[in-house]
Amino acid sequence: MVQKHNGAGMALVMARYCKDLGDAKKALLAVQAECTKIAPRYVGGNKERGHGMALRRVALRRVAELALEHYCRTADTPGAACRCGGRGTVRDLELSKLHGKPMDKACPRCGGTGLRPILGSQVRRAIEVLVGQFTRGQWERGWHPLYLAVLAWCHQQESTTQARYGYVTR
């Protein structure tokens, strides 16, 4: 029932938590379709034909891949855990000394998520390898907001799927 009404969200959830390759492919197709659909709002319409159009398509595919990769990271993903070990909390030495017992606080590096943050510069370099240099304005006003919008869409699909799944299993 959930997959019938929200197939993309179900594929995203399965790709994230079960690490299922079949669902990861379905999720990638859904993310690519959404990225292509919302791209004109962020990076403008497709005015050029031929080689420029192919480069743009490659860039959009790469944005979708990077957003899906970012979305599917969990604390058990190799290399994704923060210095806190994926727990999201670290020992606060000053408070521990003050109170005389161990006190924890949210990890200042990851903000309590347990995952190393992915910087926009890393995403930019991954896209520029394929399509060439962006100006700073093109990146900050076009491509980076597109990447963030696709990532937000993934989280929105997950929450919609979880709500529907909760409704079905009640």
N, C-alpha and C positions, 0 to 999 in steps of 0.2 A: 504494500500500500504506500509506504513512504517513498520507495523507489519510483513508483508510478507517478507521483505528484512532484517529486523533487529529485530526479535522477542525478543531476549534477552535484547536488549537495550530498547525496548518499555516496557517490563515487569519491567526492573529496574527503568525507569522513573515513571511508574505508582505506583510502590511499594514505591518510595521515596516521591512523591508529593501527591498522592491520598491515600496512606496508605491502598491500596487494598490488602486483604489477598490472594486472588486467584493469582494475579499478583506477590505477594511476593513469593509464592510457585514456580511459574514458574521461577522467577528471581533466587531463591535459587538453583534450579536444573541447571540453566545455569551457575551460578557461581561455583557450585560444579564440573560441567563438565570441566570448564576452569581451575579450581584449580588442578584437577586430570591430565589434559593434560600438564600443565606446571610444575608440581611438580618435575619430574625427573631432570629437569634443575637446580633446587635449592637444593633439599634434596637427590638427588641420586636416582638410580633405586631401585626397590623393590626386594631385594636379599633374604629376609627371607620369609618363608611360615608359614602358620598356625596363631598362636596368634600374632606374630609380624606384619604380613600383616593386620590383623584385627585392631590392634592398629593404624597402619599408616593410614588406611582408615578412622578411627574415627577422627584422628588428622586432616586429610585433610578436612573432613566434617566440623569440628569445625573452621578451618581457614576460610572456605568459609562462614560459618554462621557469624563469627565475622566481616569479611570484608563487608558482606552485611549489617549487623547491623550498622557498622561505616558509610557506604555509605548512608544509608537511614536516618541518623540523620538530622533533621532540627531544626531551632530555636524553633519550637513549640513542639518538642519531650520533654516529661517530663524529667527533670534532665540533659538535654543536653546543655542548655543555659549557657553561661559564666557569670561572674559577671557583665558584661556590659548589661545584660538583653537580649542578643541575637541581639542587635543593631550593635555591632562591633565597636562602637565609645564610647569614654569616654571624660569627660570634662578635658581639660588641664588647671589646676589651675594657673600655672606659667604664661602661655601665656595670660590667661584671665585677670590676674592681670596687666600684662604688657600693654595690648592693651585696657583695660577698657571695654571690651565686652566679652561675652561668646565665647570661642574657643574650638573646639573639636579636638581630635586626634584619630588615630586607637588604639584600645584596645591592650595593650602590652601583655595581657595574651593569647588572641585567635588570634591575628594578623589581626583582622578585620572580621573574619568569623562569629563571634557571637556564636561559639560552643566551649565547653570545649574540649581541646585536649585529645585524647585517647593515653595514653602512651604505648610504646612497652612492658613495664613490666606488664601492665594489660593484654595484649593479651597473653603474655608468661604464666602468671599464669593460665589463662583460659584454655590453651592447656595442660599445665603440669598436671592439675587435672585429665585429662582423660588418658594421656599416660605415665606419670612419668616424671622424671627430664631430662632436656636437659643440656648439657654442654654449657658454654658460647659461645664456638665456633660454636656448632651446631645451636644455636639460632641466633647468629649474621651473620653467613655465609650462613645459610640455611633457617630456618623457618621464620625469620623476613623479609628477602627479598622476600620470597614467598608471605607472607601476603601483603606486599606493592605492589607487582606485581599484585596480584588479585584485590586489591583496585584500582590501576591505570587502570586495565582492565575495571572495572565498570565505572569509569569516562570517559574512552575512548568510551565505548559503548553508554553512555549518550550523548556525544558530537556528535557522528556519527548519532544517532537517531534524535537529535535536528536539525542537518544539513539537514537530509533527510526530516524531517517534514517541515522544512522551505522551502525546494525545492518543496514539494508537495502542500503546501498551498499558494504559491506565486500566 
